[in-house]
Amino acid sequence: MVTTDSASGGETSPVVYIVDDDEAIRQSLVFLLESVGIQALVYPDGPTFLEEFDPDEPSVLIIDVRMPGLSGLQLQEKLVARDFPAPVIFCSAHGDIPMSVRALRLGAVDFLEKPYEPQRMLEVVQAQLVVAAERFAEAACRKAVAERIATLTPREREVLRLVIDGLPSQLIARRLGTSVKTVDVHRARIKAKTESDSLGTLVRDVLQHQVTV
């Protein structure tokens, strides 16, 4: 059963997801975070978390390494495969160097030992709340650009890729074996479908947010 704990405040800030099979640890972390006004949602295992969490909600994760069924590292791998941008903090009483190295290589931001030092935990979490807000804002922008690109036909994507490569309409027409007029029609449709001010701004958005065309 997932329990929810929150601290009310003014502006919405990223939530902290706590995934740990030790109820005492879960509740102590909730108490610690609530003491400084940080909202926390707790889960007893990885599968429950994967079933119930909101992938679009800005968040920071605190994950236990050793849990029955799905380990913390396996949970991290699943989240990496989903491109979930939340910073991950591992907290374990059974950590070792290879385990911590593996977690950090997968993108974990810290690896804390149990029993955790409360002030150190707060410092790490508060720093990562700022990172989470930035990561999720970027992810939202990237998703919005990708959705605009998804409206294009395969041919329009092909034209756009050549525009991104810096080719003018004449060279694009030669590359595709078509007329300059047809290329210009494609360019106009790309601009209209993606609701872009210009192809230049669309190219900027694609490159800035590293969206695959």
Secondary structure, DSSP 4 states (H G I P E B T S, - for coil): --EEE----SS---EEEEE-S-HHHHHHHHHHHHTTT--EEEESSHHHHHHH--TTS-EEEEEES--SSS-HHHHHHHHHHTT----EEEEESS--HHHHHHHHHTT-SEEEESSPPHHHHHHHHHHHHHHHHHHHHHHHHHHHHHHHHTTS-HHHHHHHHHHHTT--HHHHHHHHTS-HHHHHHHHHHHHHHTT-S-HHHHHHHHHHTT---
